């Protein structure tokens, strides 16, 4: 099943998209094909619990899809940070909250057909309210919602962000005793 890399050409380098490149690969049967790859730094996703039955989400305009999306707080890891340190920083920056207890719940590739981004997923519990520290170019609103509403919004299509839907899967399948 593995493909052998033959060559690689970088077309773009940026801040969020580290690079956009085209790889020439040889398939197991000898056929040669091209793969377009977005290189992206690892990131974290946080599902913060206001209480056992209520979570904190954010609303943010996403220019790529021209919509305001409802999402879990998330962000790219900074150089030298552990996954947990990154999650703690992102939660505080985007919502103003810190958390006393953290649980790592999984890792996912959101779009492995063309992107190498890896997301580390966390639950954050026992929240303490503080001050948001948004990046200069971020316009984010945070709000709380009952967990049952969260699931309903996904089924109804009101939440369509893949990382947030993935967090709902982990929430649904991890028992309260494991949180």
C-alpha positions, 0 to 999 in steps of 0.5 A: 500500500505504501507509495515511494516518493520520487520528487517534491516541489514547494509552491508556497510557504506561509504562516498557517500553511507551512507549505503547499507542495507537489510530490511525485510518487510511485504507487505499489504497482509501478504507476507514477502519480502526483500528490498535492500536500498542505503541510500544517503544524500540529494543533489542539482542540478543547472541549471545555465543560462548564458543568457535567451537562454544559459545555463552552463553544465558540463562534467564529467567521471562517473566510474559507467557507464564508460562514460563521461556524460554531466550534470547539476552541482550538489552535496551532501549537507554538514551537516548544509547547507540549500538546497540553501547554498548547491546549491550556494557552488556546483555551485561555486566549479564545475563551478567557477560561483556565481549567484545573483538570485536563484529559487527553482524549485522542488524536485525529487527522482532519483531512489526510487526503491532502494535509498532514495536520494532526489534532490533539483532543482534550477535555477541560474541566473545573473551569475558572473564568478570566480574561480572553487574550485573542490574537489581533486578527481573531474575532471570537465569541464564546458561549455555553450550551447544554450537551444535549443541544450540542448533539442536536445541533450536529445532527441538524447541521448547525455544527458542521466543523469536523474537529467539533463533530469529532469531539462529540464522538469522543464525548458520546463514547467516553463514560462520565467515569472516565472524564 
